[in-house]
Amino acid sequence: MDTKTYLAARNPSRGSVTIYAEYSHNRKIKRVPTGVRVAQARWDNTTRSVVGTGATAANRKAQEVLELLKQQVRELYLANGNVYPSVEQLTRHQLKGAEVAQVVAKELPLTKVLTAWMATKEDWALSTRRNFNTLLYNIKDFERAHKSTWYLSSLQTADVRIWQQWLKKAKQGKEQQGYNDATLHKRVRLLRQFLRQRPAPGVNLADDGTKALHAVMQTTPFVLSQEMLDAIEALPLPPLSRLDKIRDVLVLQAFCGLRWSDMSRLESRFVSGDFISLPMRKSAAKAVKVHVPLFRQARQVLAKYTSDGKLDLPFFSEQEFNRGIKDVCQLVELLHEDYTQDYRLHGKAMERTKPKWKFVTSHTLRRSFVSLCLDKKFAVKEVMSWSGHSSLAAFQRYVGATAQRPGSIAEFDQRWEADRTSTSTPAATPEPLTVEGLLSGKMGLPISEELKQALAQYAGSMQPQQTAADSNAFASLHHQ
């Protein structure tokens, strides 16, 4: 290709020549002016470069035009199946590029289009708006780092992939390193959501280049079983302590299946009779009205935090709640068993093994709700209408009749108790939790160093007359 594209001196006049970038094919030549004109004596035809004073700047300018010409020829060469383009084809390609450049000059940058689009979404949750703002800053940071500007008319699939690679390697996160898989996946998902509303002709959303570069695809997501949830409910935690409140919210989410964003806005007005009825929202998607049956476990939690008809659930940030979940789950012996999770990374099957409690997050509770309902032989359509999954939005007219089926609550309780009584080994009565028992390891529950240090610090500060009541000390430690 280098022999077909080159620099040449043309139009000699009064001792000066004009430098062109040229492409030669089938005895025809396409000439592109570089804007460089020098004294004929300063042009070296052997090296095809300018020599003497000012040569560096002149050669740089000419080489930039030559590299652009080479790139255009290379694109057509590959598009033709490794066949060099004709001069006529190259000319048409350049004219098309010039038209795109004129359009780009008149249109707004992608960041401004994104900002204007975000301004139209008045019903977005605060977390959704915050996530899209972060996406906006990511694109602006990328443009500054690469000294470029994204436009919808010229954006290509390859640009999205390069942006991903930059986020993965160069973008500084909380740990002063590139974004991890989960964060990258979120950014790409938001960009794809925007591009579905404001399409870019050169971006193919079905192409792998626009999908998360190193997304982890879990093939065996962890869920809590009935035994595990029974054990969590049976934990003798100090009333209204931090862990007791975390446990209550955990149980509520596990038995209603709401997303955390919907849990955090749950109010009395959404609790109607035997159902939680609310518009479930996810990102900018259209809200889906769900009617979740109030199973016994969820009803008990709501009753505990309802006073004078007003529901006042404990408030936690999602990060705080996820940390608290693990503190609670560490106290359940069943959740100290190892669990191996399969996933895919770079297209390869991988696995990781950790104690079960380390896999538990707020979204685990939502998955557990769906899995448990299916285990109790509820119909798939009925369960999915409760969970509000968008994949069944088109089929809501078929499941609407069962969305508030009165007998579902009693049926769930019957199946729950039936499975509990059919267990061959009766559940052992949990031993009361004490500070001494946890610190000495007699209870056989390995706990995190952070929790152990907090317990030890409190135990050391207790007065002599208090040491006989470890349970009260434990309650005081976690009481808010």
Stockholm file with secondary structure:
# STOCKHOLM 1.0

chainA/1-480         MDTKTYLAARNPSRGSVTIYAEYSHNRKIKRVPTGVRVAQARWDNTTRSVVGTGATAANRKAQEVLELLKQQVRELYLANGNVYPSVEQLTRHQLKGAEVAQVVAKELPLTKVLTAWMATKEDWALSTRRNFNTLLYNIKDFERAHKSTWYLSSLQTADVRIWQQWLKKAKQGKEQQGYNDATLHKRVRLLRQFLRQRPAPGVNLADDGTKALHAVMQTTPFVLSQEMLDAIEALPLPPLSRLDKIRDVLVLQAFCGLRWSDMSRLESRFVSGDFISLPMRKSAAKAVKVHVPLFRQARQVLAKYTSDGKLDLPFFSEQEFNRGIKDVCQLVELLHEDYTQDYRLHGKAMERTKPKWKFVTSHTLRRSFVSLCLDKKFAVKEVMSWSGHSSLAAFQRYVGATAQRPGSIAEFDQRWEADRTSTSTPAATPEPLTVEGLLSGKMGLPISEELKQALAQYAGSMQPQQTAADSNAFASLHHQ
#=GR chainA/1-480 SS CTTTEEEEEEEEETTEEEEEEEEEETTEEEEEEEEEEEEGGGEETTTTEECSTTHHHHHHHHHHHHHHHHHHHHHHHHHTTSCCCCHHHHHHHHHHHHHHHHHHHHSCCHHHHHHHHHHTCTTCCHHHHHHHHHHHHHHHHHHHHHTCCCCTTTCCHHHHHHHHHHHHHTSCCTTSSCCCHHHHHHHHHHHHHHHHHSCCTTCCTTSGGGSCTTCCEESSCCCCCHHHHHHHHHCCCCTTBHHHHHHHHHHHHHTTCCCHHHHTTCCGGGEETTEEEEEECCTTSCCEEEEEECCHHHHHHHHHTEETTEECCCCCCHHHHHHHHHHHHTTCGGGGSEEEEEEEETTEEEEEEEEGGGGCCHHHHHHHHHHHHHHTTCCHHHHHHHHTCGGGGGGHHHHGGGTTCTTHHHHHHHHHHHHHHTCSSCCCCCCCCCHHHHHHTTTCCCCCHHHHHHHHHHHHHCCGGGTTCHHHHHHHHHBC
#=GC SS_cons         CTTTEEEEEEEEETTEEEEEEEEEETTEEEEEEEEEEEEGGGEETTTTEECSTTHHHHHHHHHHHHHHHHHHHHHHHHHTTSCCCCHHHHHHHHHHHHHHHHHHHHSCCHHHHHHHHHHTCTTCCHHHHHHHHHHHHHHHHHHHHHTCCCCTTTCCHHHHHHHHHHHHHTSCCTTSSCCCHHHHHHHHHHHHHHHHHSCCTTCCTTSGGGSCTTCCEESSCCCCCHHHHHHHHHCCCCTTBHHHHHHHHHHHHHTTCCCHHHHTTCCGGGEETTEEEEEECCTTSCCEEEEEECCHHHHHHHHHTEETTEECCCCCCHHHHHHHHHHHHTTCGGGGSEEEEEEEETTEEEEEEEEGGGGCCHHHHHHHHHHHHHHTTCCHHHHHHHHTCGGGGGGHHHHGGGTTCTTHHHHHHHHHHHHHHTCSSCCCCCCCCCHHHHHHTTTCCCCCHHHHHHHHHHHHHCCGGGTTCHHHHHHHHHBC
//
